[in-house]
Structure formats: C-alpha cells, structure tokens
Amino acid sequence: MSEDPRAVILREPMHSSQIVAVAVATALNALDGFDVLSISFASPGIADQWGIDRAALGVVLAIELVGMAIGAFLLGAMADRIGRRPTAIVCLAIMTSGMALASIAPGVGSLSIFRLYTGLGIGGMLAATNAIVAECSNARNRNLAVAIMAGGYPLGAIIGGSIASVLLAVTGRWQAIFEFGAIVSAAFIPLVIWLVPETVAFLCDRQPAGALARINRILARQGRAPLAALPQATKVAERFGLGELFASDLARITVMLTLAYFLHMMTFYFFMKWIPKVVVDMGVAPAIAGTVLVWANVGSAIGAFSLSFLTKYCSLRRLVAGAMIGGSVSVAVFGQDLAMISALSLAAAAAGFFTNAATAGLYALFAQSFPTRLRAGGTGLVIGVGRGGAALGPIIAGLLFAADWPLHLVAPAMALGCLFASLIVLFLPSRDTPET
C-alpha cells in the first residue's frame, strides 16, 4: 500500500506549489489586514462628516470585529466540512460585497451593518488560511510558515494604508478606501481558484467524492508518486464536533488559548483601531495621522517575521509570552505625552513589533495544538470567542475617552490585556501534532 501522503508532505522538502499556496494565503491575510484597518484610516473622515463622538466611533470601529468573531466560528467550522479552498472563496465574495456596500453607506447605522457583514468574511478567511498554511507545510517549516502568514496582516495594512493615505489626500473622500478594498478583494478570487488546491490533509481526512483523483493530481504537480487507494478514514473525521475541542486531551488547551487570545486582542485592537483618531485629535492632518498607523504596521511586519525565524531556535510558548510582555510595555509607552510625529511613529512601530509578533506566535500555537480534523474549526472557535476581546478593546477605550480619561491613563489600562495573556501562555501545555 502507498505511504500516507500526509506523512510524505510532513517529512519531505516543500515543493514550489506548496510554497505558492502559502504565499497566496499570506497575501489573503494581508488583504484581511487592510480590510480590518480600512475603517481606522477612514474614521477621522467619518467622524467629521457625520459628527459622531468618541463613544459612538468606538462602536463603529469595533463592529466588524463582532462579525469576525461570528465568521471565524461559523465559517471556520464550515472549512472543516466543505474544505479550506471553497471557504476562502466564499469569504472573498463576502469581503468584496461588504467593502463595496460600505463605500455607499448613507449613515452610521448602515455602515455598521455593512462592516459587521464584512467581518464575517474576514473572520472565516483567517481560520481557513491558517489551516491551508499548516497543511501545505512540512513539519520542519510549519511554525515558520504560519508565522510568515501572520506577517501578511501588517504588510497589507502597510501597503493598503499607504494607498489609503494617498487616496485621502487626493480625493478627500473616506469612501475611496472601501472602493479600493472591494476591487482588490474581487481580484483575489481567480487567484485562489488557480493557485490554491484543496489540502491533501483535508482530502485524506474527509474523503469527499473524487478525493483520490484530486489527491493524485496534487501529488503529480508536486512530483510525487500517486496513491493506489485512499488511506483509511477515521470516524472522528466525519464531522466537526464542538464537544471534541473540550474532550479531556484538548479542553485545557482550548480554554487557555481562547482566553489568552481574547485578552491579547483587547490590547492589540485598542491600539490599532484608535491610532489615527488619537493622532488627529493632537492636531495632525488625517492623511499624516494615517502614516503613524502605517509605521505601527511596519513594526508589526518586522515583529511577525522576526518571531517566525526564532521559532526554529526557541520555545514557541516563551517567544509568544515574551512578545506579549513587550507589547504591554510598549502600548503603555505609546500613550504617554509624545508630541512629535517622529516619536509617535517610533513608539507605534515598537508597539506593533511586539503585539503582532505575539499574534503570529499565537496562530502558530493554534496550528500546533489542533489536529487536522479540528484545525480550522478549533482555530475558528478560539478566534471567534477571542474576537470578543478585539471588539471590546476599542469600545472600552471609547467609553474611557468619553468619561474624560486622558490617553496616558487609557493606554496603560488597555495594555494589561497583553500582560495577563502572557501569564496564560507561559502555562499552556504542549501538544504537537506531527502526524497531521
């Protein structure tokens, strides 16, 4: 009988087609990065045009994060049923239409609904791409590949944010940001269809109709021997069950990962969502304020890629916990009285470095902790519940601002999320899954 292709993929060097699939997934995460932060770049213009206060703006900034929570859970579970590739395509369709609708929103209420809808696609995409990267990578490079994929998020914010600043300066319309996002999201649909096949791990586990032929086409593209027959399917692979994530061997990991992600996201999204508005309130033009957020994402990209290379030499859990502690300190420092744009940009870059390094490491922990049959669903559950923290971060900060808390107090208070999350990660039990 032929060797299980999952074992072959884990053991052997990665073929160029696998690297391309990882690259496309990284680009999809970059698209997520821009789509999530598009509302941040647009927020000064929205507040000015519609005259909304900081408390209401906090809700607008956070609403798609609620959609992301729902999408990560529902569409993440769908990726374990129908496949990673079709789920990614569905998510792109949602993101395209959601961004287009946001560009024509007549008021705060409709914009909030459209951002909630867009968040469904963004959340589901993250769960699907995390599984794609983990299952297209060999064992040696899995943590590296997942962390690189996470680095795509700030790259999207850097590139998209730079374009957004130009669009704001040239057009003076915040709607142009969403129009751009819709066009780019639509352009990714044919790329996924062309360059990202279903993963071999999913096809072996679920064994849908035509699975053997599809696996052999993928193996042929990779220059590997075809299968004579499918490997034996396990009964647990037949469906995603939420209860399985809370079985005796996974319950502690699931709960601890979810809580750590929840707390970390509170700090991360407070910081990322409020940067442009905070800087504009210091008397800086919106287009220039957007560059501070771009610098935060430059730091984020460097942090994610730095952590990705360090995973080969250091404990992943300790790297993540250390990055969270650094994130807590740097976010608190960003909130102090920094009058010059250069100082704000440097502080934002440092905070981005540590917080997104931790985020990249968390995604690697998700891929490492959940087996194939539960990987997208488990990741979706953790992200879905954890995105509650992402949504709460900007909202709580908005309420504190509305209660006349100054930035130098709000920032340290919100930075506590990263600090508490680091303690949880340090005590997270190890559960590597080299067989999947």
C-alpha positions in Angstrom: 0.0 0.0 0.0 1.2 3.5 -0.8 2.6 5.6 2.0 0.1 8.1 3.6 0.7 11.4 1.6 0.2 13.4 4.7 3.3 11.8 6.2 5.2 12.4 2.9 4.3 16.1 2.9 5.3 16.5 6.5 8.7 14.7 6.0 9.9 15.9 2.6 11.1 19.3 1.4 8.3 21.7 0.3 7.5 21.7 -3.4 7.2 25.1 -5.2 3.4 24.6 -5.5 3.2 24.3 -1.7 5.3 27.5 -1.3 3.0 29.3 -3.8 -0.1 28.2 -1.8 1.5 29.5 1.4 2.3 32.8 -0.4 -1.3 33.2 -1.6 -2.6 32.5 1.9 -0.1 35.1 3.2 -1.5 37.6 0.6 -5.0 36.8 1.7 -4.1 37.6 5.3 -2.6 40.9 4.0 -5.9 41.6 2.4 -7.5 40.9 5.8 -5.1 43.4 7.4 -6.2 46.1 5.1 -9.9 45.3 5.3 -9.9 45.3 9.1 -8.0 48.6 9.4 -9.7 50.4 6.5 -12.2 51.7 9.0 -9.4 53.1 11.1 -8.0 55.0 8.2 -11.5 56.2 7.3 -12.5 57.1 10.9 -11.4 60.7 11.1 -13.4 61.5 7.9 -16.4 59.6 9.1 -16.4 61.4 12.5 -16.0 64.7 10.8 -18.7 64.1 8.1 -21.4 62.7 10.4 -20.4 64.4 13.7 -20.2 61.4 15.9 -18.5 61.4 19.3 -15.7 59.0 20.5 -18.1 56.6 22.3 -20.1 56.1 19.1 -17.0 55.9 17.0 -15.6 53.2 19.2 -18.7 51.1 18.3 -18.2 51.7 14.6 -14.5 50.8 14.9 -15.3 47.6 16.7 -18.4 46.3 14.9 -16.7 44.3 12.2 -14.7 42.6 14.9 -18.0 41.1 16.1 -18.6 39.9 12.6 -15.2 38.4 12.6 -16.0 36.5 15.7 -19.1 35.0 14.2 -17.4 34.4 10.9 -14.4 32.7 12.4 -16.6 30.3 14.3 -19.2 29.5 11.7 -17.1 29.7 8.5 -14.1 28.1 10.3 -16.3 25.1 11.1 -17.5 25.1 7.5 -13.9 24.8 6.3 -13.7 21.6 8.2 -16.8 20.3 6.4 -16.6 21.5 2.8 -12.9 22.4 2.5 -10.4 25.2 3.0 -10.4 26.3 -0.6 -14.2 26.8 -1.1 -14.4 28.5 2.2 -11.7 31.0 1.3 -13.6 31.8 -2.0 -16.9 32.3 -0.1 -15.1 34.6 2.3 -13.6 36.7 -0.5 -17.1 37.1 -2.0 -18.4 38.4 1.3 -15.5 40.8 1.8 -15.8 42.2 -1.8 -19.5 42.9 -1.4 -19.1 44.2 2.1 -16.4 46.7 1.2 -18.5 47.9 -1.8 -21.6 48.4 0.3 -19.5 50.3 3.0 -18.4 52.8 0.3 -22.1 53.8 -0.4 -23.3 53.7 3.2 -25.6 56.7 3.8 -25.2 56.8 7.6 -23.6 55.3 10.8 -26.2 52.6 11.2 -25.9 51.2 7.6 -22.1 51.5 7.7 -22.1 49.5 10.9 -24.3 46.8 9.4 -22.0 46.6 6.3 -18.9 46.4 8.4 -20.5 43.6 10.5 -21.2 41.7 7.3 -17.7 42.3 6.0 -16.3 40.9 9.3 -17.9 37.6 8.6 -15.7 37.0 5.6 -12.6 38.3 7.3 -13.0 36.1 10.3 -13.7 33.0 8.2 -10.7 33.7 6.0 -8.3 33.7 8.9 -9.4 30.3 10.1 -9.3 28.9 6.5 -5.8 30.3 5.7 -4.4 29.2 9.0 -5.4 25.6 8.1 -4.2 26.0 4.5 -0.7 27.1 5.6 -0.4 24.5 8.3 -1.4 21.6 6.0 0.7 22.8 3.0 3.9 23.0 5.1 6.3 20.2 6.1 6.9 19.6 9.8 10.2 21.5 9.9 8.7 24.7 8.5 5.2 24.7 9.8 5.7 27.2 12.6 7.8 29.3 10.3 5.1 29.3 7.6 2.2 30.0 9.9 4.1 32.9 11.5 5.0 34.3 8.0 1.4 34.0 7.1 0.5 36.1 10.1 3.1 38.7 9.0 1.0 39.2 5.9 -1.6 41.1 8.0 0.6 44.1 8.8 2.0 44.1 5.3 -1.5 44.5 4.0 -2.0 47.4 6.4 1.3 49.0 5.4 0.7 48.8 1.6 -3.1 49.4 1.9 -2.5 52.1 4.5 0.0 53.9 2.3 -2.5 53.8 -0.6 -5.3 54.9 1.7 -3.3 58.0 2.8 -2.8 58.9 -0.9 -6.5 58.3 -1.6 -7.5 60.6 1.3 -5.0 63.3 0.2 -6.0 63.1 -3.5 -9.8 62.6 -3.2 -10.7 63.9 0.3 -13.2 61.0 0.4 -13.1 58.3 3.0 -15.3 56.2 0.8 -12.4 55.8 -1.7 -10.7 53.5 0.8 -13.6 51.0 0.8 -13.9 51.2 -3.0 -10.2 50.2 -3.3 -10.7 47.4 -0.8 -13.6 46.0 -2.8 -11.6 46.0 -6.1 -8.6 44.2 -4.6 -10.8 41.6 -2.8 -12.5 40.7 -6.0 -9.2 40.3 -7.8 -8.1 37.6 -5.3 -11.0 35.2 -6.2 -9.4 34.0 -9.5 -6.0 33.7 -7.9 -7.3 31.4 -5.2 -9.2 29.3 -7.8 -6.0 29.0 -9.9 -3.2 28.6 -7.3 -4.7 27.1 -4.1 -5.9 23.5 -4.4 -7.7 21.8 -1.5 -5.2 20.5 1.0 -4.2 16.8 0.9 -4.7 16.5 4.7 -8.3 17.6 4.3 -9.0 15.3 1.4 -7.5 12.3 3.2 -9.5 13.0 6.4 -12.9 13.9 4.9 -12.6 11.8 1.7 -15.3 13.6 -0.4 -16.3 12.3 -3.8 -13.4 12.2 -6.2 -10.9 12.6 -3.4 -8.4 10.0 -4.7 -8.2 11.7 -8.2 -7.8 15.1 -6.6 -5.1 13.9 -4.3 -3.2 12.3 -7.2 -3.4 15.5 -9.2 -1.9 17.4 -6.4 0.8 14.8 -5.9 1.6 14.8 -9.6 2.0 18.6 -9.5 4.5 18.1 -6.7 6.4 15.3 -8.5 5.3 12.7 -6.0 4.1 9.1 -6.5 0.3 8.7 -6.9 -1.8 6.7 -4.4 -3.4 3.4 -5.4 -6.1 3.9 -2.7 -7.1 6.3 -0.1 -5.7 5.9 3.4 -8.2 4.6 5.9 -10.5 7.4 7.2 -11.1 7.8 10.9 -14.7 8.1 12.2 -13.9 11.3 14.1 -13.0 12.9 10.8 -16.6 12.6 9.5 -17.8 15.8 11.2 -16.7 18.7 13.2 -17.9 18.4 16.8 -17.6 21.3 19.2 -17.5 18.8 22.0 -14.3 17.3 20.7 -12.5 20.6 21.4 -13.4 20.1 25.1 -12.5 16.5 25.3 -10.1 15.5 28.0 -7.0 15.9 25.9 -7.9 19.2 24.4 -10.2 21.0 26.9 -7.4 22.8 28.8 -5.6 23.8 25.6 -8.8 25.2 24.0 -9.8 27.2 27.1 -6.3 28.7 27.7 -5.7 29.6 24.0 -9.1 31.2 23.8 -8.6 33.3 27.0 -5.1 34.3 26.0 -6.2 35.3 22.5 -9.2 37.2 24.0 -7.0 39.3 26.3 -4.3 39.9 23.8 -6.8 41.1 21.1 -8.2 43.6 23.6 -4.8 45.4 23.7 -3.9 44.8 20.0 -7.1 46.2 18.6 -7.4 49.1 21.0 -4.0 50.2 19.8 -4.6 49.5 16.1 -8.1 50.9 15.9 -7.6 54.2 17.8 -4.2 55.4 16.4 -5.5 57.6 13.6 -8.2 59.3 15.7 -5.9 59.8 18.7 -3.3 61.4 16.5 -5.8 63.6 14.6 -7.1 64.8 18.0 -3.5 66.0 18.6 -3.9 68.4 15.7 -2.4 66.4 12.9 -4.0 66.1 9.5 -5.8 62.8 8.8 -3.5 61.8 5.9 -0.4 62.3 8.1 -2.1 60.5 11.1 -2.6 57.5 8.8 1.2 57.3 8.4 1.6 56.7 12.2 -0.7 53.6 11.8 1.4 52.6 8.8 4.6 52.7 11.0 2.8 50.6 13.6 2.3 48.0 10.9 5.9 48.3 9.7 6.8 47.3 13.2 4.1 44.6 13.1 5.5 43.0 10.0 9.1 43.0 11.3 7.9 41.5 14.6 6.0 38.7 12.9 8.8 37.8 10.6 11.4 38.0 13.4 9.4 35.7 15.6 8.9 33.3 12.6 12.6 32.8 12.3 13.2 32.5 16.0 10.7 29.6 16.2 13.3 27.3 14.8 15.6 28.0 17.8 13.5 29.0 20.7 10.4 27.7 22.6 7.3 29.0 20.8 5.4 29.5 24.1 8.2 31.5 25.6 8.6 33.6 22.5 4.9 34.4 22.5 4.8 35.3 26.2 7.9 37.5 25.9 6.4 39.3 23.0 3.2 39.9 24.9 5.1 41.4 27.8 6.9 43.7 25.4 3.6 44.6 23.8 2.1 45.6 27.1 5.0 47.9 28.0 5.2 49.5 24.5 1.5 50.2 24.2 1.6 51.9 27.6 4.6 54.0 26.5 2.8 55.0 23.3 0.0 56.5 25.4 2.4 58.9 27.2 2.8 62.6 26.1 4.7 62.2 22.8 4.3 65.5 21.0 6.4 64.9 17.8 5.1 62.7 14.9 8.6 61.1 14.8 8.3 60.0 18.4 4.8 58.8 18.0 5.7 56.8 14.9 8.7 55.2 16.7 6.6 54.3 19.7 3.8 52.9 17.4 6.4 50.8 15.5 7.7 49.3 18.7 4.2 48.5 20.0 3.3 47.0 16.6 6.5 44.9 16.7 5.7 43.2 20.0 1.9 42.9 19.7 1.9 41.4 16.2 4.9 39.1 17.0 2.7 37.7 19.7 -0.2 37.4 17.3 1.9 35.5 14.8 3.1 33.1 17.5 -0.5 32.5 18.7 -1.5 31.4 15.2 1.4 29.0 15.1 0.2 27.7 18.5 -3.3 27.1 17.1 -1.9 25.1 14.1 0.3 23.1 16.5 -2.4 22.4 19.1 -5.3 21.2 17.0 -5.3 18.0 14.8 -6.3 18.2 11.1 -10.0 17.2 11.6 -10.4 20.1 14.1 -7.8 22.6 12.9 -10.0 25.1 11.1 -12.9 24.6 13.5 -10.7 24.8 16.6 -8.9 27.9 15.2 -12.3 29.4 14.3 -13.6 28.8 17.9 -10.5 30.4 19.5 -10.6 33.3 17.1 -14.3 33.7 17.3 -14.5 33.9 21.0 -11.2 35.8 21.2 -12.5 38.4 18.8 -14.9 39.4 21.5 -11.8 40.9 23.2 -10.9 42.5 19.9 -14.4 44.1 19.8 -14.3 45.1 23.4 -10.9 46.8 23.2 -12.0 49.8 21.0 -15.4 50.0 22.7 -14.0 50.1 26.3 -11.3 52.7 25.2 -14.1 54.8 23.6 -16.1 54.8 26.8 -13.0 55.7 28.8 -12.2 58.6 26.5 -15.9 59.7 26.7 -15.5 59.6 30.5 -12.6 62.1 30.1 -9.8 59.7 30.8 -6.6 61.0 29.2 -4.7 58.9 26.7 -1.8 58.4 29.2 -4.2 56.5 31.5 -6.3 54.7 28.9 -3.2 53.2 27.2 -1.7 51.5 30.3 -5.1 50.3 31.3 -5.7 48.7 27.9 -2.2 47.3 27.9 -3.0 45.0 30.8 -4.7 42.5 28.4 -1.3 41.6 26.9 0.3 41.2 30.3 -2.4 38.8 31.6 -2.3 36.9 28.3 1.4 36.3 28.7 0.9 34.5 32.0 -1.6 32.2 30.5 0.7 31.3 27.5 3.6 30.5 29.9 1.5 27.8 31.5 0.0 26.4 28.3 0.6 22.7 28.0 2.4 21.5 24.8 0.6 19.3 22.3 2.4 19.0 19.0 0.6 17.0 16.2 3.4 15.9 13.8 1.2 13.2 12.3 -1.2 15.8 10.8 
